[in-house]
Amino acid sequence: MNTVFQLEEFCINGKRYPIRKTTRWTLGYHSTLEKAKQDMASSVDIEEESKPVCDTLCYIITEWEIDSDCGLDIISIQTYLKDGSFYERNFVDRDKVYRGRPKDKIRFKHGDIVEVLENGYLRLAIVGGEPSSVERVNYLRERAIKNGHLKEGEDLFMDISDDQYMVYDLTGGGHSHIESQFVFPHFKHVSKHLRERLWTAMETEF
């Protein structure tokens, strides 16, 4: 399998909750993860030595499969914080199958206030559902085999999009599903008023 590693930087524009716009830059493409990380470290050093135009949120390294019949496919995604320290990765194997997230790697639980990165925005949100654990995926697979929907040795059709949290925000669009590596703890103080609005958004969807 031939792959390439894309390094991106995401910066925050604006300071007010509950939604902030972000800017996204592609910093480079690399043949190995280590080279991408070295490039990221250089960018972190530059940010620390100069006055940045906006506040860096994170760096993301995406591994893309190339020379594939299906075109470009994502193999892995890793998120790093503004200081270059590792934050999160997706739990999809090299066959692009999601087999569950270890319980100790599920950072957030129902009711936690988080910030989610999606479509160029960083939104304040509340967690309504967690990623399926390894145990949960194994249970679903065994049940599917027992019911005749899968054969022994087959996997459930679960991929990178299944490693996700269900969240509710204040945009009025109901719930959304955000991949785990794009869900962060809230970075600023969240007022009681905003917390109550988020709980209301979650509890009144249905």
N, C-alpha and C positions, 0 to 999 in steps of 0.2 A: 504494500500500500504506500503510495506516495502522498506526502502531506506537506503543507506550508503553514507557518505560524504567523498570524496577523496580530500586531500589537496596536491597541487603541487606547487613547486617553479620553476620559469623560470629565468635563468641568461643569460646575454649577454656576448658573447666571441668576442672580437674585437671592434674596435672603428670607422672604416671607413664606410661611406655610399657608395653605396646605399643598401647594403645587409650585414647583420651580422648573424653569427651563434648563436644559443642559446643552452643552456643545461637545461634539464628538470629533476627534482627530485620529486619523490613521497615521501612526508613527513609523511603521515599516512592516516588511514581510521578511520572514527568516526561515532558514532551512531546519533549525532545531529550536526546541524550547529554551535551551540554555542561552542561545544567541538572542532570542527575544527578551529574555530576562535581563541580559546584559544591557541591551538597548534601553529597557525600562529603567534600570539603575542609573544610567546616564541621564535620562530625562528627569528622574527624581533629584539628582544632584543639581541640575540646571535650575529646577524649580526652587530649590532651597537657597541657591545663590542669588537669584534674581527676584524681582517683585512680579509675581504672576498677574496676568490680566484678569483671570477669574480663579475661583477656588477649585482645585482638583478634587474630584469625587473618588475616582478609582482608575485603575488600568485594567484592561481586559485582553487576555491572550486567547485567541480562537484558533484551534487547529482545524484546517480544512483539508479534506481529501481532494486530491487533484488527479487528473488522468482517469476519471471514473466515468462509466457509461451513464451515470445518473447526473453528471455535471458536478458542481461543487456541493459536498456534503460536510456538515460539521461533525467532527470526531470528538472534540473536547473543548470545554470553555473553562478558563481559570480567571478568577477575579482577584486583584491585588489592591490594597488600600493606597492612599496618596503617598505614604512613606515607602511603598514598594513591598510591604509585608503581605504574605499570602492571606487571603480572606476565605475564598470558597471555590469549589469546582463542581461540575456536574458529575453525577454518579451513573454514567453510561459507559459500558465496556467497549472494547475495540470493535465489537460486532454491531455497535450502535444500539444495543439492547439495554433498557433500564430494568434492573433486577432488584430495585429497592434501595432506599437510603438507610444506612445504619442508624439506629435510634440515637446514638450519641452524636450523630452529625446533623440531626434535625434541630436547628438553632432556635426556632420560634414555635410557639404553641398558640392554640386558639385564644384570641383576645389580646395578643401582643400588638403593640403599636410599632409600626415599621415604616421604612421608606422604600419605595420600589422604583426601579429604573425601567422605563418602557417608552418607546416611541419618542425619544427626545425630551422626556420629562421625568423629574423625580417627584413622586407623589407620596404624600402621607397616607397611610392605609392601616387597616386593622386585619389581623389574620383570622380567617374563618375556617381554614382547612390546611392540613399539613401534607407534605409529600408522603407517599406510601413507603412504609418501612420495608426492609428485607423480609421480615416475617409476614407482613401483609401481602406482598407480592407472591411469596411462596404459597400462602393460603389460597389466594385467588387462582394460582396456577394449578394447584392440586384439586381444587373444586372444579375447574374447567376440565381437567382430565377425567375426574370422576363422572362428570355429566356428559362426557363424550364430545366435548367441544375442542379438546386438544388430545394429541397422542403423546405417549411417554417420550420424553426427550425434546418435545417442542416447547417453545417459549411463548408467553403471552405477547401480543403485539403492543409492546410498550417501548417508547423511544425517548429521546432527549426532552421532548415536550411534557413527559409525565413526571419529571423531577421538578415539581412546582408547588407553590403555595396558592391557595385560593384566598384572595384578599378583597376588601371593600374599601372604597375611598369616597371622597366627597364631590366627585364629578357628576354624580347622578346617573351613572351608567350601569349600576348594579355591581355584581362581582366580576373579577377578572382572575386569570391564572398567570402567575409570574414565575418563571424559572428560578430555582433556588439561588443561583449565583448572582441574581439581580435584586435580591431582597436584603435590606440592610437594617440594623437598628436605627432608630431615629437619632439624628445628629444634634438636634436642638431640643430645648424644653417644649413640651406639648401641653398646652393649657387644659384645664379641666373642661372648658367649653368645647374644645376640639375633640377631646376624648369622648365626651358624651355624644357629640354629633357622629363620630365614627361608629360607636356602639349602636346608635339609632339606625345608621345606614345598614349595618349588618343585620340587625334584628327585624327590620321592616321590609326587607327585600321581597319576601313571599307573603 
